[in-house]
């Protein structure tokens, strides 16, 4: 039970939802690929390896955060209380080792070193983040936001490899966009989702630093709220969140029709972000900041689940 709390299963479910949702959508656009598609061994192993690296990252983050967590959230400390430190570190390296072995297999099957490179880079970034970067000014925030953005990008590159090798300059229709797209559409769409995920997760990480400011001061850390103060940090978060609404509006000219039904998930995400604008300036208590953090996470779910929603509209609309 405590091990599952340690790896944060809800976050892992969101990662899985993003990967399988995109895979389902791309197969509906390009056609199913029995050898490399959503039910194939390579894709299943890719999803599993990314989830394992994310779980290992959660473990090592808590391992290096014991001192701060005893101040910020003493009732939620797991390592050193319910799980021995030795078991935690062995679990971390065990998960990473299996994930990297899978990456070697994927690089061989897909004939690309991309998977070995991305997996090895992710493992090392998560270690560096947990050990040092998360206590530095913005560095840790940007690294974690970047790794979050890398998930849809990796799926886009995977399916670009799959469909790019099967089709050459094929014009496709990808609902709800215009009809002048080719196999690079997987890169276009996932790049948009990656930007969306990066911005929202960057805002979340800063809010988490605001939550943990008292414990971080005693480490000592130089996070953005400690260096700039709470008021300026909140203003920066609002500006960061505002950019998601601006970026999302860029998609409208590429839509095949101005139909609000097609964009309900993104409109819901925008509504949640606007609510955060209202709540954040007056948020002082840890519970209030957690509520805002949850709203941003829910906005991320709506955004990354948009391709799933489009598929449902095509199938049942």
SULVEN-V479865 format. One line per field, one symbol per residue. ss: DSSP state (H for helix, E for strand, L for the rest). Layout:
BEGIN
ss = ???
END
This chain:
BEGIN
ss = LHHHHHHLHHHHHHHHHHHHHHHHHHHHHHLLLLLLLLLLHHHHHHHHHHHHHHHHHHHHHHHHLHHHHHHHLHHHLLELLLELHHHHHHHHHHHHHHHHHHHHHHHHHLLLLHHHHHHHHHHHHHHHHHHLHHHLLLHHHHHHHHHHHHHHHHHHHHHHHHHHLLLLLLLELLLLELLLELLLHHHHHHHHHHHHHHHHHHHHHHHHHHHLHHHHHLLLLLLHHHHHLHHHHHHHHHHHHHHHHHHHHLLHHHELLLLHHHHHHHHHHHHHHHHHHHHHLLLLLHHHHHHHHHHHHHHHHHHHLHHHHHHHHHHHL
END
